[in-house]
Each structure stands twice: as structure tokens, then as C-alpha cells.
Amino acid sequence: MRNIACDCEGNRARSFPGSLTTVIIDRMKAIVEILEELRFRSWTKNLFIFAAFLFGRIWSWHAFAVTALATVGFSLLAGSVYLINDIVDRERDRLHPEKRNRPIASGRLNVAAAGFSAALLVVLVLGISAFLSPTFAIVAGTYFLMQMAYSFRLKHVVILDSLIIAMGFVLRALAGVAVATDAGYSVTISPWLLVCTFFLAVFLAFSKRRFEVVSLKEDAPGHRQALEEYSPHLLDEMIGIATAASLMAYSIYTVSERTMNQVSDMLWITIPFVAYGIFRYLYLIHRRGLGGSPERVLLSDLPLLLNVILWLLSVALVLRFFPAAG
């Protein structure tokens, strides 16, 4: 009996390391799936936070570090939104040819782990932000609440679903102003630049809806209720209005009295880059069948990516060598 007992204890001792290894591997897999849900590629959207740093000419390492930290925080908060949205949409996503491969929709990541991760990210980001930059925390909190309204209801309301997405980009730009102000910098952002940001985001949102309507065809309403109310022709009309409005808003911004007095009187020479970027994106929508993922289009289309880089470089050079006298 003693030998049997010893053998049993030995088997338990030998099996325990294997069980621990299995647990560790499972936890690591869950972490990998959570990181995939955070969609690092989509973090390019949060670069709009740098608008205040760039156009406000607060060019110092401290301002850059503060803005970069805010961008990371906002990206993590947006990641929590992705997690919650994918939890809510997991049944519909399983019917989508691409989204069904996401960790939650595919079942690789369970809902409890995703929900806990989302809650943890929200508490950490908003809690730390409230301590370090209260104004930024207010903007970020507003963004989160708006996205919750979108995830649970407003994404099913035609047109409003796209406008909510666009407002998210405006809040990103305002978040950059907020964190810079809390850091002690005197910076504001032109209303015309916010208008341009809004309509540019509307253009991207409607382009995404067009891609979904065209690619999913009769299955579109099953994926998203609002898609039943859209048609390619209607979306083309609204895309045309949004592109014109964004291009005009940026042009007016560059030649407005405020910009010439506070930023630069030569910023108008960057307009061709903005025009090319918009027209190139339209070309990719209508001739290449793209537009479902703006960040994927940006990172995969070399002419568009080079154009964005050249635009940023031209803006930086203009602000560096032709700053406003005031």
C-alpha cells in the first residue's frame, strides 16, 4: 500500500508541471488573441492626435513625448472599443467572409476574457488620464461613451452610423489639443481643420459602407442592419459631397486669415497633396474595389502612402521655413 501511495504521489508530481505548462500556453494564446483584437493596424487612425503638435508648431521633445503617450493611451482605449464591439457583433461577424476569422467570432477568444480585458483597458486608460491630463480624460471618455452608443445602437441607424465614426476622428484631433494644453502649451486648432477632418472621415466611412454593400451584396443586411438602407448610387452621391467638402475645407483653412497670421501664409502649397490623396483613394475604390479598411489601403498602396509622407514633409518644411510672423 505504501508503494502504491508513493506511486500515486509521484504521478501527481510528474503531471503537475505538464498541467502548469498547459495553463501557461493557454494564457499566452489568449494574450496573443487579445492583441490581435486590438488591431494595431487601425492605430494609424489615432495619428490625428498629432494635428495639434504639427499645426500648433509646439515642436519640442517634451510635446512630442506627451502627444505620443496620449496616442498610445487613446489607441488602447480604442482597442477596448474593438473588443466590446466584437463581443456584441460576434454572431453577425461569423457570417462575414473576413470578420469570421477574428478571435472572438471564431471562438479562439472567449467572451469572458475579452470583456475583462476591455474593462481593464478602459479603467487603466481613463484612470491614468484623469490623474495626468484631466481635459484629455474628458475627451477620451466622451469618445468611449459615443462608441458604446454606436456599438449597441447607433451603428444600425443609416447615415448616423457613418457620422458617428467621423466624430471619432474629430475627437482624436481635440484630444491632441487637450493633452497639449494640460501639459502647459498654448495651442488651439482651427475650426476649418476640424471641418476638414470631419468630412474626410465621412468620406472614409461612406467608402467603407460602399465596399460592404458591393462585396456582401444580398448578404449585406445580415451583417449590418443599416446596410439594407444603403445603395452604391446613394453612397457615391454622399461620397462626392464629402470629398468636395473636405478638399474645400482644407483649402479654406490654408488661406484663412487665422492660418496666415498664426501658422503660415504658405501652407496653401500643400493643397495638391491633399487633392491627390483624395483622388487616389477614389481611384482605389472604383477601379481596384478597395475601401473596406482605410488603414489597410493606406499601408498597402505605395503611391498613397508616399503621398501622405510627402504631404507631412511639405507641411513640416513650410511651417519650419515660412512660419507666420505673428
LINTAGI-V93595 format. One record per residue. N is the residue number from 1. D_CENTER is the distance of its C-alpha to the mean C-alpha in whole Angstrom. Layout:
[[N/D_CENTER] [N/D_CENTER]]
This chain:
[[1/65] [2/64] [3/63] [4/61] [5/59] [6/59] [7/57] [8/55] [9/54] [10/53] [11/51] [12/49] [13/49] [14/48] [15/45] [16/43] [17/42] [18/41] [19/39] [20/37] [21/36] [22/35] [23/33] [24/31] [25/30] [26/29] [27/27] [28/26] [29/25] [30/23] [31/21] [32/20] [33/19] [34/17] [35/15] [36/14] [37/13] [38/10] [39/9] [40/9] [41/9] [42/5] [43/5] [44/6] [45/4] [46/5] [47/9] [48/9] [49/11] [50/13] [51/15] [52/17] [53/18] [54/19] [55/20] [56/22] [57/24] [58/24] [59/24] [60/25] [61/24] [62/24] [63/22] [64/20] [65/20] [66/19] [67/16] [68/15] [69/16] [70/14] [71/10] [72/11] [73/12] [74/9] [75/7] [76/10] [77/10] [78/7] [79/9] [80/12] [81/10] [82/10] [83/13] [84/15] [85/13] [86/15] [87/18] [88/18] [89/18] [90/20] [91/23] [92/21] [93/19] [94/22] [95/24] [96/21] [97/22] [98/19] [99/17] [100/20] [101/20] [102/17] [103/19] [104/19] [105/20] [106/23] [107/24] [108/24] [109/22] [110/24] [111/22] [112/24] [113/22] [114/19] [115/20] [116/21] [117/18] [118/16] [119/19] [120/19] [121/16] [122/16] [123/19] [124/19] [125/16] [126/17] [127/21] [128/20] [129/19] [130/21] [131/24] [132/23] [133/21] [134/22] [135/20] [136/17] [137/17] [138/18] [139/15] [140/13] [141/15] [142/15] [143/11] [144/12] [145/15] [146/14] [147/11] [148/15] [149/17] [150/14] [151/15] [152/18] [153/19] [154/18] [155/16] [156/20] [157/20] [158/21] [159/19] [160/18] [161/15] [162/14] [163/14] [164/13] [165/9] [166/10] [167/12] [168/8] [169/8] [170/11] [171/11] [172/9] [173/12] [174/14] [175/13] [176/14] [177/17] [178/18] [179/18] [180/20] [181/22] [182/23] [183/24] [184/26] [185/25] [186/26] [187/23] [188/22] [189/20] [190/22] [191/21] [192/21] [193/18] [194/16] [195/18] [196/17] [197/13] [198/14] [199/16] [200/14] [201/11] [202/14] [203/15] [204/12] [205/12] [206/15] [207/15] [208/14] [209/16] [210/19] [211/18] [212/18] [213/21] [214/23] [215/22] [216/23] [217/26] [218/28] [219/26] [220/23] [221/24] [222/25] [223/21] [224/20] [225/22] [226/21] [227/21] [228/25] [229/25] [230/23] [231/25] [232/24] [233/27] [234/25] [235/22] [236/23] [237/25] [238/22] [239/20] [240/23] [241/23] [242/19] [243/20] [244/23] [245/22] [246/19] [247/21] [248/24] [249/22] [250/21] [251/25] [252/26] [253/24] [254/25] [255/29] [256/29] [257/31] [258/29] [259/27] [260/30] [261/32] [262/29] [263/27] [264/29] [265/31] [266/30] [267/26] [268/27] [269/28] [270/24] [271/24] [272/25] [273/22] [274/20] [275/22] [276/22] [277/19] [278/19] [279/22] [280/21] [281/18] [282/20] [283/23] [284/20] [285/20] [286/23] [287/25] [288/23] [289/22] [290/18] [291/15] [292/14] [293/11] [294/10] [295/9] [296/12] [297/14] [298/13] [299/14] [300/17] [301/18] [302/20] [303/22] [304/18] [305/17] [306/20] [307/20] [308/17] [309/19] [310/22] [311/20] [312/19] [313/22] [314/24] [315/23] [316/23] [317/27] [318/28] [319/27] [320/29] [321/32] [322/32] [323/31] [324/32] [325/35] [326/34]]
